[in-house]
Amino acid sequence: MKALTWLRTGSLREQFLAVRKILQLENPSYKIRYDELGKPSINSDLNFFKKNGYLVKKNLITQKKINKINKIVNEVVSKENKENKKNDTNGTQSYDNYHFVYNSNTLKNKEILRLNNPQNRHKIFYDLSRDKKIISIVKKLLGGSVRFHLGKLNFKLPNKKKGSEIGWHQDWAFYPHTNDDLVTVGIYLDDCYEKNGPLKIIKNSHKEKLYSHHNNENFFVGKINTKKNKIGIKNSVSITGTAGTVVFFHCRSVHGSGHNQMNNSRPLILFGYRASDAWPLINDGNPHPEIDLDNYNKNIIVGKNSVKPRLTKVPTIIPLPKKKHYVSIYELQKN
């Protein structure tokens, strides 16, 4: 059999074709697709995402690139700590939306929780947000088109410094669109274990209800009341992994993270992407067509500019009213 010969002595391509042939003989329905880089991508990735609401790719980003990013992260944080802007308000955004978020307004225990949209000022983050391997996967998950939405550089502070626990929530609650083809991508800059507060995702929750993220006074607070709602915590999965691991999760997947029980902060980059025909129903402080249409369209990575949004039947609750506008999830969830 030619396939067996190729498997033993053939080139890398011939060995791949041999494996594909053998798999297809055993399972006629088995198919292999190719990504933008010409590499085989088994349909199981997309099927897994559709079923579970998330997808994990180990070592997608090389250690060499991670080291370069961490060097810039350390420089940016060191510079900010030295400047120590005393008059910053905790979590307030300008529309430029490049700013630091702290765990406290007092100088004594002030620690950085987040840098919003680092890609707006630093080329290395911009390039990462357009990484071919990441975009190739996002394109498949979103159905063919990709528009960049937002970026965050988070720091999971050690438990003794407080402030980095994130309650259960759905990203969709913060920025409803005309359809729910939106995905969040998390890039691990450091090894992530159970002890340092990994992202936790509830499997299959993206196909369930949209939970209220309002409190008893009807203010939007950015988290689900788990005393009133059974969200299926027993189905939660801890997304652990080494530096360079990338997780993709659906905008309606219920997720959160606990305290970091280790001594060091853990950095994590989050990028948001949306299908180019998913138009926002509100202004969430990120690129918005009514604020700057040219900039909104410049964020299309794959696909064409169009003013015809795709409307689908998706559950929607407008995230209003708020006690404060354009504040971080940390500030919102305190309420």
N, C-alpha and C positions, 0 to 999 in steps of 0.2 A: 504493500500500500504506500503510495507516494507520500501521504501525510506523515507516516511513521518515519520514512527516510529523512524528510525535511526536519522532523523533530529531533532526530539524532545528529544530523550533519549539516543542516541547512544554515543559511544566514539568519540574522535576527528577524527579518521580515518573513522569511520562509517558515521559521519556527512559529511565529505568530499566526500565519495563515494555517499551519498544521493544527494548532490548538483550536482555532476557530472551526476548522472542518470537523475535527473530532467532536467538539461540543455540539455542532449542528447535527451530526449523525445521531448523537444521543438524545438531542432535544431539537426537533425541527423548527420549533418556534423561537429558538435562541437567535438573537440579532446583535450585531455590534455596530455602533455609530461612531463617527469620527468628530473630534472637536476642531476648533479653529487652528490648532497647532498640528493637525494631521495625526493625532494620537488616538488610539482606540478608546472609546468611552462606552462602557456597557450600560444598557438601558436601566440596569438595576439602580444606578444613582438617582435618576429621575423618579423611578417608581418608589424608591425608598423615601425620597423627599415628599412626594405626593401622599404617601401613606402616613408618615410620621411627623411631617412638618419641619424636618431639619435634615441636614446632611453634614457629616464630618469628613474632612480630607486631611489625613496626617501628613506632616512634612511637605505641604504644598509650597511653602516659601522656604528658600534655602537658608541655612544657618549663616552663610556669608551676608546675605541681604538683611537678615534679622540683626546681625551684629552692627551693620551700618545704621540701621534704623534706631537701635538702642543708643548708639553714640549720639545721634541727633536729639533723641528724647532726653538724655542726660544733660546735654548742653542747654536745651530749651528750659528744662526745669531748674537747672542751676542759675540761669540768668534771671528767671522769674523770681526765684527765692531771694536773690540779691536785691532786686528792685523792690520787692515786697510792697506793692502798691497799697497803701493804707486806706485809701478811700474807696476801694472796690466794694461793691455790694455783692452779696453772696448769690451767684447764679443769674444775675440780670444780664440780658443780652442786648447788644445793639444789632441792627440789621446786618452789619458786616459779619457778625456772628463768629468772630474769632476772639475768644476770651477764656480765661481760667475760671473754674468753679472751685470753691473751697469748702471745707467742712465746717468752717467757723469764720465769723467776722472779726474775732479778737486775735491779736497778734500772738498771744501766748501759745495756743495750740493749733495755729493755722496750718493746714496741710492741703495740698492740691488734690482734688478729687477728679478733675476732668479738664482737658483742653478741648474746647469746641472747635470743630472744623480746622484741624491743623493743616489740611491740604490747601487752605487758602493762602498760607504764608510760606510753607516749606515744600520745596520741590520733591523731596524724597517721599512725603506722604501723598502728594498728588500723583506721582508715578505709581505708588503702591495701589492707589484707588483705581488706577487704570491697568493694573497688572493683567497680562494676557490670560494667564491661567485662571485667575479669579473671574474675569469678565466672560471667559468661555463658558464657565459653569453657570454664572448668573444668567447669561443669555438663554441657556437651556431651561433654567428654572422659571424664567419669566415669559417664555414663549417666543423669544426671537428678537426683542428690542430691549435696550437698556438706557435709562437716564439716571445719572448720578443724583442722589438726594441729599445726603448729609454725611458728616464725618465726626468722630469723637475719639479722643485718646483718654481712656479711663485709667484710674489708679485705684486698685482695690487695697485700701489702707488696712494695716494690721488691726485686729479687733480692739486692742487697747487704745487706739486712736479714734475709734468710733466713726460712724458716718458713711460707711461704704456698703452696708447691707441694702439690697434692692428688693422690695416687695414684689409679689406676683403681679404681673401685668401683661398686656398685649400692646405691642407697638401701634397696631391699628387704631387703638383708642385715642392716641395722640394726634394722628394725622390721617383721618379718613380720606379716601380718594374715590374716583368714579368706578374703579375696580380694585380688587385686592391683589394684583400682581406686583407685590412689593416684597423685597427680601432684605434682611439684615445680615451682614457678613462680619464675623468676629475673627480677628487675627491675633494669635497668641505670640506675644513678644518674650514671654518667659514660660518656663514649665508650669503647668497648672495641675494641681493635685486636689484631692478632696479637702485637704486641710486649709488650702488658701482660697476658699470661697469660689468654686467654679460656677460658671453659668449652669443653671438647671432648666430643662425644658420639659414640659408635659407632653408626652407623645400623643399624637392625633388631635390635640386640642385646637389646631387650626381649622378643623372641620366642624367644630362644635360652636356653641353660642358665643356672641360677643358679650362679655361681662361688663356690668356697670363699673366705671372707675370714679364714681362720684361718692361723696360722703353723705352722712345723714342730713346735712344742711344743703345738699344738692350742689355743692361745689366740686369741680373736677379736681381730684387729688392724685391721679396717676397710678392708682393701685386698686386691686380687687379686695373686697372685704371677704376674707376666707371664712369668717364666722357665719356669714349669711349664705355663702356660695360654696358648694362642693365642686372643686375644680379638678379632682382626680390626682391629688398629690402623690398617691401611691404609684402613679404611672410616670413620675418625673425621672429624668435621666441626667446624671451629672456629666457635663461635657469636659472631661479632663484631656490633657494632651501635652506634648512637648512643644517648645518654642518652634514656630513655623506651622503649627496646626491651624487650620481654618475651618470655622463652622458657618454654615449657611442656614438661616431659619426664616420661616414664613412670618409675615407681619401679624398674623392672627394667632400664632403659637403663644401659649401662656408660658412665661418664663420669669426668672428672678435669680437671685444669688444670695448666699448667706454671708456670715462674717469670715474674714481672713484670720485663721488661727495661727498663722506663722508670723515671723518678726519683720518681714520685709513687704513693702508694697508690691503688688503684681500689676504690671501694665497690660492693657488690652486695647487694641484698635477696633473700632466699630465703624463700618461704612454701610450706608443705606442706599439701595437702588430701587428704581421703579420702572415698570414698562413705560415706554415713551407715550403710550396712549392712556396712562393712568394719571388723571389730573386731580390736583388737590382740591378738597372742598373748603378748606380753611387755610389761613396763612399761619404756618407753624414756625416762622422765623427762618426758614431755609429757602433756597431759590424758589420763587413763586412767580407765576406768569403775570399777575397784576402789578407786581412791584417792578420787575425788570424782565420783560419777555425775552430780550436778546440773551441775557445771562441764563435764563431758564432753558432756552434752546441750545445754548452752548454746552450744557451739561448732558446732551444726548451723546452717548458713547457708541451705541449700535442702533440703527434705525433712522427714520426720517422725521423731520419736523412736520407736525400737523396740528390743526386747531379742532380736530374732531375726536373728542375723547370717547373711549369705549365704556359704555355703561353696562354694568352687570348687577344682578340681584345679590347684593351683599348687605349684611347687617351694619347699621351705622348709628352711632350716638355722637353727637357733636360735643367736643370737649370744652364746654362752656356751661356756666360761668366759672371764672377762676378768680381767686383772691389776688393773684399776681400773674401778669402776663410775661411770657418769654423768660421763664425761670427753669432751672434744671429739674430733672426728676427727683433729685435728692431733696430739693426745697419743697416740691409739690407733695412728696410722700410724707413729709413731716406733719402735714395738715390732716 
